[in-house]
Amino acid sequence: MNKAYPKYKPSGVEWLGDVPEHWGVKRLKHIATRITKGTTPSTLGKEFTEEGILFLKVESISDKMSILDEMCVHIDSETDQLLSRSRLRENDVVLSIAGAIGRTAIIRKENLPANTNQALSIISPQKNKTSPKWICYSANGKYFTTSLSVDTVKTAQENVSLDTISNSVILLPPLPEQQAIATFLDRETGRIDGLIAKKLRLLELLAEQRTALISRAVTKGLDASVKLKPSGVEWLGDVPEHWEALPLKRIVAIPVTDGPHETPEILDEGIPFVSAEAIRANKIDFSRKRGFISEAEHRRFCLKYHPKRDDIYMIKSGATTGNLAIVETDKEFSIWSPLAVVRVHSKKADARFVLAAMNSKEFQTSVQLFWSFGTQQNIGMNVIENLPIPLPPLTEQQAIAAFLDRETAKIDTLSAKVTTVIERLKEYRTALISSAVTGKIDVREAV
């Protein structure tokens, strides 16, 4: 177990508390030779190129303090000359100051030549005084990100000013000690990252198991001995001989529809107004609603479509096209145009079985086969209503739905436990870094 340092002194910073007696308390601008940021080439009338000089964005920075080349774009040498102020050098630290604030990476020789946009600040550490990795770990510590959040500007996306970065407090032990702490953190965070990777892989396997379970049940049924027949649908394959394969329009109570194709006034209170971002894990997450609309607007929208329990929503445009949810409330709300509505006829189909069938790998494959691309993915309602699903007799549908509710709940419970472990490992990782870079623990003997 790591011990504390022998002696401490007040840091002079209220939220930082005491620090090791021999550590310095500095502003970032006093231990760097340069703190700047880049520019987007389009502001100069320039465009990105397929090859050339590496150009970094926030997405180019991994959570392991490295550059993801595949997430970079490129600029030509002429544009790089125009952006000479932000040209990156070996051992520079890049720190994201917009969007995902606080990501860091060290620029290595193999990354060069490279440049960056205005969402990344560039910090050039003073040689023989400050380790680039020390700055990265310090920026990953909770105290540093907390200090940034105090001065975060709330705009279309959160961002931090260069002045805030420059005046951020950073603790500074002697250089050999910085390097020793960084070596310790490399080793320990590597172990934690390895555990997280294994848990993430377990989540993937559980998700694959869940999908396979659903696909098997809704395409082959629960009786493995039943005889099969061709479904007549290429991507669906064989189904039990007493089943049908019917387009959705044959089992609905109302024609497949969607929300209003107009943008209402969003209010601070009123009737919840829901769109694609609220569709999560087959449920409607009302905490992610777009906002509220007036009762008058709601009544007008309900002339086209009035939400009802057991209605199924499918996102029909954007990156999450094909994602589903089922209505589990009787409360009043309205939906927007990115959501298609499938209301099954209760005498023809069980809503939860249809939801499972639409969640199957086979159905989702059909969605991908038929969606179109413009500025984004999109699938029309006339296409949706003609997508076939396998359909057993109603009582069998109900039995399959009950089976899947029970079995997927077991998988979901296990997935939730694994997710909790991952979150705790991430919290421990951040706490360990914070403790080490603020001198709450002395790790020098552990190196």
Long-range contacts (C-beta under 8 A, 24 or more apart in sequence): 2-435, 2-441, 2-442, 2-443, 2-446, 3-441, 3-442, 4-440, 4-441, 4-442, 5-439, 5-442, 8-439, 11-169, 11-171, 13-169, 15-143, 15-146, 15-147, 16-143, 16-169, 16-171, 16-438, 19-171, 19-438, 19-439, 20-173, 20-439, 20-442, 22-173, 22-174, 23-171, 23-172, 23-173, 23-439, 24-171, 24-172, 24-173, 25-169, 25-171, 25-172, 26-169, 26-170, 26-171, 26-172, 27-166, 27-167, 27-168, 27-169, 27-170, 28-123, 28-135, 28-165, 28-166, 28-167, 28-168, 28-169, 28-170, 29-166, 29-167, 31-125, 31-126, 31-129, 31-130, 31-170, 31-172, 32-123, 32-124, 32-125, 32-126, 32-130, 33-124, 33-125, 33-126, 34-122, 34-123, 34-124, 35-121, 35-122, 35-123, 35-124, 35-162, 35-165, 35-166, 36-85, 36-86, 36-121, 36-122, 36-162, 37-86, 37-97, 37-116, 37-117, 37-118, 37-119, 37-120, 37-121, 37-122, 37-162, 38-83, 38-86, 38-115, 38-116, 38-117, 38-118, 38-120, 38-122, 39-83, 39-86, 39-117, 39-118, 40-117, 40-118, 41-75, 41-79, 41-83, 44-79, 44-82, 44-83, 46-75, 46-76, 46-78, 46-79, 46-82, 48-73, 48-74, 48-75, 49-74, 49-75, 49-76, 50-74, 52-76, 52-77, 53-77, 53-79, 53-80, 53-113, 53-114, 53-115, 54-111, 54-112, 54-113, 54-114, 54-115, 55-114, 55-115, 55-116, 55-117, 56-88, 56-94, 56-114, 56-115, 56-116, 56-117, 56-120, 57-116, 57-117, 57-119, 57-120, 58-96, 58-98, 58-99, 58-100, 58-103, 58-119, 58-120, 60-105, 61-94, 61-96, 61-103, 61-104, 61-105, 61-120, 62-103, 62-105, 63-103, 64-193, 65-104, 65-105, 65-106, 65-133, 65-136, 65-140, 66-105, 66-106, 67-105, 67-107, 67-108, 67-111, 67-114, 69-111, 72-114, 75-115, 79-115, 80-113, 80-115, 83-115, 86-115, 86-116, 86-122, 87-113, 87-114, 87-115, 88-112, 88-113, 88-114, 88-115, 88-116, 88-122, 89-124, 91-124, 91-125, 91-132, 92-122, 92-123, 92-124, 92-132, 93-122, 93-123, 93-124, 93-125, 93-132, 93-135, 93-136, 93-139, 94-120, 94-121, 94-122, 94-123, 95-120, 95-121, 95-123, 95-139, 95-165, 96-120, 96-121, 97-121, 97-159, 97-160, 97-161, 97-162, 97-165, 98-157, 98-158, 98-159, 98-160, 99-157, 99-158, 99-159, 101-145, 101-148, 101-149, 101-152, 101-158, 101-159, 101-160, 102-139, 102-140, 102-144, 102-145, 102-148, 104-135, 104-136, 104-139, 104-140, 105-136, 106-132, 106-133, 106-136, 119-159, 121-162, 121-165, 123-165, 128-175, 129-172, 129-175, 130-172, 130-175, 130-178, 131-175, 131-178, 131-179, 131-182, 133-178, 133-179, 133-182, 133-186, 134-178, 134-179, 134-181, 134-182, 134-437, 135-170, 137-181, 137-182, 137-185, 137-433, 137-436, 137-437, 138-170, 138-171, 138-437, 140-430, 140-433, 141-430, 141-433, 141-434, 141-436, 141-437, 141-438, 142-430, 142-431, 142-433, 142-434, 143-434, 143-437, 143-438, 144-168, 144-170, 144-437, 171-437, 171-438, 171-439, 173-439, 177-444, 180-443, 180-444, 180-447, 181-436, 181-437, 181-443, 181-444, 183-447, 184-436, 184-443, 184-446, 184-447, 185-432, 185-433, 185-436, 185-443, 188-432, 189-429, 189-432, 189-433, 192-425, 192-428, 192-429, 192-432, 193-429, 195-425, 196-422, 196-425, 196-426, 196-429, 199-418, 199-421, 199-422, 199-425, 200-422, 202-418, 203-415, 203-418, 203-419, 203-422, 206-411, 206-414, 206-415, 206-418, 207-415, 209-411, 210-408, 210-411, 210-412, 210-415, 211-359, 211-360, 211-361, 212-361, 213-404, 213-407, 213-408, 213-411, 214-356, 214-359, 214-360, 214-361, 214-404, 214-408, 215-360, 215-361, 215-362, 217-356, 217-400, 217-403, 217-404, 218-353, 218-356, 218-357, 218-360, 218-389, 218-390, 218-400, 218-404, 219-360, 219-362, 219-390, 221-392, 221-396, 221-400, 222-399, 222-400, 222-403, 231-388, 231-390, 233-388, 235-362, 235-365, 235-366, 235-369, 236-362, 236-388, 236-390, 237-362, 239-390, 240-392, 242-392, 242-393, 243-390, 243-391, 243-392, 244-390, 244-391, 245-388, 245-389, 245-390, 245-391, 246-388, 246-389, 246-391, 247-385, 247-386, 247-387, 247-388, 248-342, 248-354, 248-384, 248-385, 248-386, 248-387, 248-388, 248-389, 249-385, 249-386, 250-348, 251-344, 251-345, 251-348, 251-349, 251-354, 251-389, 251-391, 252-342, 252-343, 252-344, 252-345, 252-385, 253-343, 253-344, 253-345, 253-346, 254-341, 254-343, 255-385, 256-340, 256-341, 256-342, 256-381, 256-384, 256-385, 257-304, 257-305, 257-340, 257-341, 257-381, 258-305, 258-316, 258-335, 258-337, 258-338, 258-339, 258-340, 258-341, 258-381, 259-301, 259-304, 259-305, 259-334, 259-335, 259-336, 259-337, 259-338, 259-339, 259-341, 260-301, 260-304, 260-334, 260-336, 260-337, 261-337, 264-293, 264-294, 264-297, 264-301, 265-293, 265-294, 265-297, 266-290, 266-291, 266-292, 266-293, 267-291, 267-292, 267-293, 267-294, 268-292, 270-294, 270-295, 270-298, 271-295, 271-297, 271-298, 271-332, 271-333, 271-334, 272-331, 272-332, 272-333, 272-334, 273-333, 273-334, 273-335, 273-336, 274-333, 274-334, 274-335, 274-336, 274-339, 275-335, 275-336, 275-338, 275-339, 276-315, 276-317, 276-318, 276-320, 276-323, 276-336, 276-338, 276-339, 278-325, 279-313, 279-315, 279-320, 279-323, 279-324, 279-325, 279-339, 280-325, 282-324, 282-325, 282-326, 282-355, 282-359, 283-325, 283-326, 283-328, 284-313, 284-325, 284-327, 284-328, 284-329, 286-333, 289-333, 290-336, 293-334, 297-334, 298-332, 298-333, 298-334, 301-334, 302-334, 305-335, 305-341, 307-332, 307-333, 307-334, 307-335, 308-343, 310-343, 310-344, 310-351, 310-352, 311-341, 311-342, 311-343, 311-351, 312-341, 312-342, 312-343, 312-344, 312-351, 312-354, 312-355, 312-358, 313-339, 313-340, 313-341, 313-342, 314-339, 314-340, 314-342, 314-358, 314-384, 315-339, 315-340, 316-340, 316-378, 316-379, 316-380, 316-381, 316-384, 317-376, 317-377, 317-378, 317-379, 318-376, 318-377, 319-376, 319-377, 321-367, 321-371, 321-377, 321-378, 321-379, 322-364, 322-367, 322-368, 322-371, 322-379, 324-355, 324-358, 324-359, 326-351, 326-352, 326-355, 340-379, 340-381, 340-384, 342-384, 347-394, 348-394, 349-391, 349-394, 349-397, 350-394, 350-397, 350-398, 350-401, 352-401, 352-404, 352-405, 353-397, 353-398, 353-400, 353-401, 354-389, 356-400, 356-401, 356-404, 357-389, 357-390, 357-391, 358-389, 363-387, 363-389
